[in-house]
Amino acid sequence: MKNCALTINGFELPVFLGWPDAERQQPQTVRIDLIVQFATTPEACTTDQLQDTFCYDKLLARLREKITDKEYRLIEHLASDIHTLLKSLLPHDAKLKVSLLKFPAINGLTGGVTFSYGD
């Protein structure tokens, strides 16, 4: 068994996020990084066929569909919600790490804030 992981970098979503109600009035863009660690080598590694893996375009479309209309006060809750949703779509034995990057309006903060959640 080979060590196999799929990493999705920089998926951006507009999310109604923030502690005060006023901050959630307009969506802010969060950047999402995902690492899917497979317990078994996907058959697509040898067959080169899409049906032997899962389509990350569909995975991201489902994420967009479920997350963009909801409101979140905290980045921690958003990360947990994303993890729960995506775990239900992945192979049962896959591990998942979700990292979120947001850019709150804090004077002097130029690199944003990241929170990670996962297996």
C-alpha positions, -999 to +999 in steps of 0.1 A: +000+000+000+014+034-010+008+066+009-018+084-012-032+118-006-051+144-026-045+180-017-069+207-029-054+242-025-070+276-024-106+269-030-124+302-024-159+305-011-180+335-001-193+329+034-215+348+058-190+347+086-183+368+117-191+372+153-212+404+153-243+404+132-231+433+111-200+413+100-223+386+086-243+410+065-219+407+036-202+375+026-164+374+030-141+351+010-125+323+028-098+301+013-101+264+019-073+238+017-082+201+019-060+171+024-077+137+017-055+108+030-066+075+014-064+043+034-061+023+003-046+032-030-073+045-054-077+022-084-073+053-106-036+052-099-034+022-122-065+024-144-063+061-153-102+061-152-123+087-135-148+062-123-121+046-102-117+077-080-139+104-068-144+136-087-131+166-067-151+190-089-183+174-077-170+174-041-163+212-043-196+219-060-214+201-032-194+221-007-203+254-024-240+244-025-242+236+012-220+263+027-225+296+009-261+303+020-255+295+057-243+319+084-214+311+107-201+331+137-168+313+141-142+299+117-140+269+140-176+260+134-173+265+097-143+241+095-162+215+115-192+218+093-171+215+061-153+184+076-186+167+085-201+174+050-170+162+031-164+131+052-199+119+042-189+121+006-155+105+008-146+068+011-154+057+047-118+050+055-103+082+041-089+109+065-096+145+059-079+177+071-097+211+064-078+244+067-095+277+064-079+311+058-098+343+064-088+379+064-105+397+092-104+435+093-078+438+121-054+466+119-019+453+112-030+418+103-017+412+068-015+374+065-050+364+077-060+338+102-059+300+096-078+273+115-074+236+107-097+207+117-095+171+108-086+135+113 
